[in-house]
Amino acid sequence: MLTSIFYILKNMNKTFQTLFDTYNWDETLASINSKTAHDVEYALSKTKRDLEDFKALVSPAAAPYLEQMAHMSKMTTKKRFGNTIQMYVPMYLSNECQNICTYCGFSMTNKIPRRTLTDEEILKEVAFLKAKGYDHILLVTGEANKTVGVPYIKHAMELIKDQFSNITIEVQPLDQHEYEELIEANLYAVLVYQETYHRDEYKKHHPKGKKSNFDYRLDTADRLGKAGVHKIGIGALFGLEDWRADSFFTALHLKYLQKTYWKTKYSISFPRLRPHSGGLEPKVEMTDRDLVQTICAFRLLDEDVELSMSTRESEVFRNNIVHLGITSLSAESKTNPGGYTVDPQTLEQFEISDERSTELIAEMLKESGLEPVWKDWETFN
């Protein structure tokens, strides 16, 4: 009996890091690059695919099979999600940040005007977004615990919770009890990107601030799972390191989380480096074809996971990718606090590429035979 209790307590303290530390980056990348056409064809022939199959689907050997992958991804997505695209919109609350990140316009070293929205300004932004039809909102801040810590975030959520079916946040990683506190304020989902799973490269891009702690960030999804958040969004910032390896470790993370916190829903995002104040160039280029290959690989690995695409990508790319696996789309995004109505001139976190209005995006989807969904469930208190 004591042995059983000890085993349970021991495993309660395990996180993804335990599994992650059994992998070597260079060996993983070499394994991906060694996959052959036979491996790709075998993966495509299966109805249930594992992580070795995923390696094959993101490998160089899969490039000639992209059209087949895209067709299969399209059919799989349609079977599971129908002809619908979930619409959401980001709203930036603050550009205050205590971290140094080489790729971000909000980095502490960038000499920019800092702004944190007041209650009045938050409500003004919300009124604009509600008039556009949005019912799913993503609240975003820089990572500045003193200025935009849990009290500020919770207050902002309570201020607007009656106006949205669900609220998602993308803020600094928090402790488990802090997530539990936000769940009480109607928190629905949390997005937390590892940026890159390459430990040494991560340190180069995050030399100072709480975000420089690779392990604390890596364990964030575990804290979310233990807190009982409804949905967790993960991903890598493609361009910081080799996209094939970062894709694999994102997939490894996803499968671990699904097995460990099986009541939770999951989403994957696919951001590529975009221009910002600071101008970091990608270490490894990810072409449009590479990104399509990655998205299709994730859909073929998991038919249930939500795949999200932001306005970082171009009009042409987004017009096409909505048919090939994406289930969630943003539109008319502003990546600066108050960018919709309060202060459009403040510095953006990064430049968006697709600047079309919400109405034009909705029209594009309908003309493509897809139905934009603004609300998919009702909250009853």
C-alpha positions in Angstrom: 0.0 0.0 0.0 2.8 2.4 0.9 4.6 1.5 -2.2 1.5 2.3 -4.3 1.1 5.7 -2.6 4.8 6.5 -3.1 4.5 5.6 -6.8 1.5 7.9 -7.3 3.1 10.8 -5.5 6.3 10.3 -7.5 4.5 10.4 -10.8 2.4 13.4 -9.8 5.6 15.5 -9.8 6.6 14.4 -13.3 6.1 16.8 -16.2 6.8 16.9 -19.9 10.4 17.8 -19.0 11.0 14.2 -17.9 10.1 12.9 -21.3 11.7 15.8 -23.1 15.1 15.2 -21.5 15.2 11.7 -23.0 15.5 13.2 -26.4 18.6 14.8 -28.1 18.0 17.6 -30.6 20.7 16.7 -33.1 19.7 13.0 -33.0 16.1 13.9 -33.5 16.8 16.1 -36.5 19.1 13.4 -38.0 16.3 10.9 -37.6 13.8 13.2 -39.4 16.2 13.9 -42.2 17.0 10.2 -42.7 13.4 9.3 -43.5 12.8 7.8 -46.9 10.1 7.8 -49.5 9.1 4.4 -48.3 8.6 5.8 -44.7 6.4 8.6 -46.1 4.3 6.2 -48.1 3.9 3.9 -45.1 2.8 6.8 -43.0 0.3 7.9 -45.6 -1.1 4.4 -45.9 -2.1 4.2 -42.2 -5.3 5.4 -40.6 -3.6 6.0 -37.2 -0.2 7.6 -37.2 2.4 7.9 -34.5 5.4 10.2 -33.9 7.7 8.2 -36.2 5.1 8.7 -39.0 5.1 12.4 -38.1 8.8 12.5 -38.5 8.4 11.1 -42.0 5.7 13.6 -42.9 7.8 16.7 -42.0 11.0 15.2 -43.5 12.6 16.3 -46.8 11.4 13.0 -48.3 7.8 14.1 -47.9 8.1 17.1 -50.2 7.1 15.2 -53.4 4.0 14.0 -51.6 2.7 17.4 -50.6 -0.3 17.4 -52.9 -1.4 14.0 -51.5 -0.9 15.1 -48.0 -2.9 18.3 -48.6 -5.8 16.3 -50.1 -5.8 13.9 -47.2 -5.6 16.8 -44.7 -8.5 18.5 -46.3 -10.7 15.4 -46.2 -9.8 14.6 -42.6 -10.5 18.2 -41.5 -13.9 18.2 -43.3 -14.9 14.9 -41.8 -14.1 16.1 -38.2 -15.0 19.8 -38.4 -17.3 20.1 -41.4 -17.1 23.3 -43.5 -16.6 25.6 -40.6 -13.9 28.0 -39.4 -13.9 29.3 -35.9 -13.3 33.1 -35.8 -11.4 34.8 -33.0 -9.7 38.2 -32.4 -6.7 39.2 -30.3 -6.9 42.3 -28.1 -3.7 43.6 -26.7 -4.0 45.0 -23.2 -0.4 46.1 -22.6 3.1 46.3 -24.2 4.9 46.5 -20.9 7.5 43.7 -20.7 10.3 42.8 -18.3 11.9 40.3 -20.7 14.6 40.7 -23.4 13.5 38.7 -26.5 15.5 39.2 -29.7 12.5 38.7 -32.0 9.8 40.8 -30.2 8.9 44.5 -30.6 7.9 44.6 -26.9 11.3 43.5 -25.7 12.5 45.5 -22.6 15.5 46.9 -24.5 13.4 48.5 -27.2 12.9 52.2 -26.5 9.2 52.4 -27.2 6.3 54.2 -25.5 4.7 51.7 -23.1 1.0 51.6 -22.6 -1.5 49.6 -20.4 -5.2 50.0 -21.1 -7.5 51.4 -18.5 -11.0 50.0 -17.9 -12.5 52.7 -20.1 -10.1 51.9 -22.9 -10.7 48.1 -22.6 -14.4 48.6 -22.9 -14.0 50.9 -25.9 -11.9 48.2 -27.7 -14.4 45.6 -26.8 -17.3 47.6 -28.2 -15.5 47.8 -31.5 -14.9 44.1 -31.6 -18.4 43.1 -30.5 -19.8 45.3 -33.4 -17.7 43.2 -35.7 -19.4 40.0 -34.5 -16.6 38.5 -32.4 -17.6 36.2 -29.5 -14.2 34.6 -28.9 -11.5 36.9 -27.7 -7.7 36.5 -27.0 -6.3 38.8 -24.4 -2.6 39.5 -24.9 0.0 41.3 -22.7 3.7 41.6 -22.5 5.3 39.7 -19.7 5.4 42.3 -16.8 4.1 40.8 -13.6 4.1 44.0 -11.6 2.2 46.0 -14.2 0.0 43.3 -15.8 0.1 40.5 -13.3 -2.8 38.2 -12.2 -4.8 41.0 -10.5 -4.8 43.1 -13.7 -5.6 40.2 -15.9 -8.4 38.9 -13.7 -9.9 42.3 -13.4 -9.9 42.7 -17.2 -11.5 39.3 -17.6 -14.2 40.1 -15.1 -14.8 43.5 -16.9 -15.6 41.8 -20.2 -16.7 38.2 -19.3 -20.4 38.9 -19.9 -19.7 39.9 -23.5 -17.9 36.8 -24.8 -18.7 33.1 -24.9 -15.1 32.4 -24.0 -11.9 34.3 -23.1 -8.4 33.0 -24.0 -5.2 34.6 -22.7 -1.7 34.8 -23.9 0.4 36.3 -21.1 3.4 35.4 -19.0 3.5 31.8 -17.7 1.8 31.5 -14.3 1.8 29.2 -11.3 -1.0 26.5 -11.0 -2.9 28.3 -8.3 -2.9 31.5 -10.4 -4.5 29.7 -13.3 -7.0 28.3 -10.9 -7.8 31.8 -9.8 -8.3 32.9 -13.4 -10.5 30.0 -14.2 -12.9 31.3 -11.5 -13.1 34.5 -13.6 -14.3 32.4 -16.7 -10.9 31.7 -18.2 -11.5 29.3 -21.1 -8.1 28.7 -22.7 -4.4 29.7 -22.5 -1.9 30.0 -25.3 1.8 29.4 -24.3 4.4 28.9 -27.0 7.8 27.5 -26.2 9.2 29.6 -29.0 11.9 26.9 -29.7 12.5 23.6 -28.0 16.2 23.9 -28.7 17.5 24.7 -25.1 20.7 26.5 -26.1 19.1 28.5 -28.9 16.3 29.4 -26.6 18.8 31.0 -24.2 20.3 33.1 -26.9 17.0 34.7 -27.7 15.9 35.1 -24.1 19.0 36.3 -22.2 17.2 38.2 -19.4 13.9 38.2 -17.6 11.7 35.4 -16.2 11.2 34.1 -19.7 14.9 33.1 -19.8 14.0 30.1 -17.6 13.5 27.4 -20.2 12.3 24.8 -17.8 9.7 26.9 -16.1 8.2 27.8 -19.5 8.4 24.2 -20.7 6.4 23.0 -17.6 3.7 25.7 -18.1 1.3 23.4 -20.0 1.6 20.8 -17.1 0.5 23.5 -14.7 -2.4 24.4 -16.9 -3.4 20.7 -17.2 -3.3 20.3 -13.4 -5.3 23.5 -12.9 -8.0 22.1 -15.2 -8.1 24.8 -17.9 -10.5 23.9 -20.7 -8.1 24.3 -23.6 -4.3 24.6 -24.0 -2.6 26.1 -27.1 1.0 25.3 -27.8 3.5 25.9 -30.7 6.9 27.1 -31.8 8.0 30.3 -33.4 9.3 29.0 -36.7 12.6 30.6 -37.8 14.4 30.6 -34.5 15.7 27.0 -35.1 15.2 24.2 -37.6 11.4 24.0 -38.2 11.4 20.2 -38.7 12.8 19.5 -35.2 10.7 22.2 -33.5 7.6 20.7 -35.2 8.5 17.3 -33.9 9.0 18.5 -30.3 5.6 20.3 -30.5 4.0 17.1 -31.6 5.8 15.2 -28.8 4.5 17.8 -26.4 0.9 17.5 -27.7 0.8 13.7 -27.4 2.2 13.8 -23.9 -0.4 16.4 -22.9 -3.3 14.5 -24.5 -2.3 11.3 -22.6 -1.7 13.1 -19.3 -4.6 15.6 -19.2 -7.1 13.8 -21.4 -10.1 16.0 -20.4 -8.4 19.1 -21.9 -8.8 20.3 -25.5 -5.7 21.3 -27.5 -4.7 23.7 -30.3 -1.6 24.2 -32.3 -0.5 27.6 -33.9 2.1 28.1 -36.6 3.7 31.5 -36.2 6.7 32.4 -38.4 9.1 35.2 -37.6 7.6 38.5 -38.8 9.3 42.0 -39.0 9.4 44.0 -35.8 11.4 46.7 -34.1 14.7 44.9 -33.8 14.6 43.0 -37.1 15.8 39.5 -36.2 16.2 37.5 -39.4 15.2 33.8 -39.4 18.0 31.4 -38.6 16.3 28.7 -40.7 13.9 29.8 -43.5 10.5 28.1 -43.5 8.9 28.5 -47.0 5.2 28.5 -47.7 5.5 24.9 -48.9 7.3 24.0 -45.7 4.5 25.5 -43.6 1.8 23.7 -45.6 3.7 20.5 -45.1 3.8 21.1 -41.4 0.1 21.9 -41.0 -0.9 18.8 -43.0 1.5 16.7 -41.0 -0.2 17.8 -37.8 -3.7 17.1 -39.2 -2.7 13.7 -40.4 -1.2 13.0 -36.9 -4.3 14.1 -35.1 -7.7 14.7 -36.6 -9.2 16.3 -33.4 -6.6 18.9 -32.6 -7.5 22.5 -33.5 -5.1 24.2 -35.9 -5.0 28.0 -35.8 -3.7 30.6 -38.3 -3.1 34.2 -37.5 -2.8 37.3 -39.6 1.0 37.0 -39.7 0.5 35.2 -43.0 -0.4 36.7 -46.4 -3.9 37.0 -47.9 -3.0 34.5 -50.6 -1.6 32.0 -48.2 -4.5 32.2 -45.8 -7.1 32.0 -48.6 -5.6 28.6 -49.5 -4.7 27.1 -46.1 -8.2 27.4 -44.8 -9.0 24.4 -47.0 -6.1 22.2 -45.9 -6.4 21.7 -42.1 -6.9 25.0 -40.4 -9.9 25.2 -38.1 -9.4 28.6 -36.4 -8.7 32.0 -37.9 -8.2 35.6 -36.8 -8.9 38.7 -38.8 -8.3 42.4 -38.7 -5.8 41.9 -35.9 -4.0 44.7 -34.1 -0.9 43.8 -32.2 -0.6 46.9 -30.1 -2.5 48.0 -27.0 -5.5 50.1 -28.0 -4.8 49.4 -31.7 -8.5 49.1 -32.7 -9.8 52.4 -31.4 -7.7 54.0 -28.6 -4.2 54.5 -30.1 -3.6 53.0 -33.5 -0.1 54.6 -33.7 1.5 52.7 -30.8 4.2 50.3 -31.8 3.1 46.8 -32.8 4.5 43.6 -31.4 5.1 42.5 -34.9 3.8 43.4 -38.4 0.7 41.6 -39.6 0.6 40.6 -43.3 -3.2 40.0 -43.9 -4.7 43.4 -43.2 -8.2 42.7 -44.6 -11.2 43.7 -42.6 -13.3 41.1 -40.7 -16.1 41.5 -43.2 -13.8 40.7 -46.2 -12.4 37.6 -44.4 -15.9 36.4 -43.7 -16.9 37.0 -47.3 -13.8 35.1 -48.5 -14.7 32.1 -46.4 -18.3 32.1 -47.6 -17.2 32.3 -51.2 -14.9 29.4 -50.5 -17.8 27.3 -49.2 -16.8 27.7 -45.6 -19.0 29.0 -42.8 -17.3 31.5 -40.3 -18.5 30.5 -36.8 -18.5 33.4 -34.3 -19.9 31.4 -31.3 -19.9 27.7 -30.8 -21.3 27.3 -27.2 -23.2 29.2 -24.6 -22.0 29.9 -21.1 -24.7 29.6 -18.4 -24.0 31.0 -14.9 
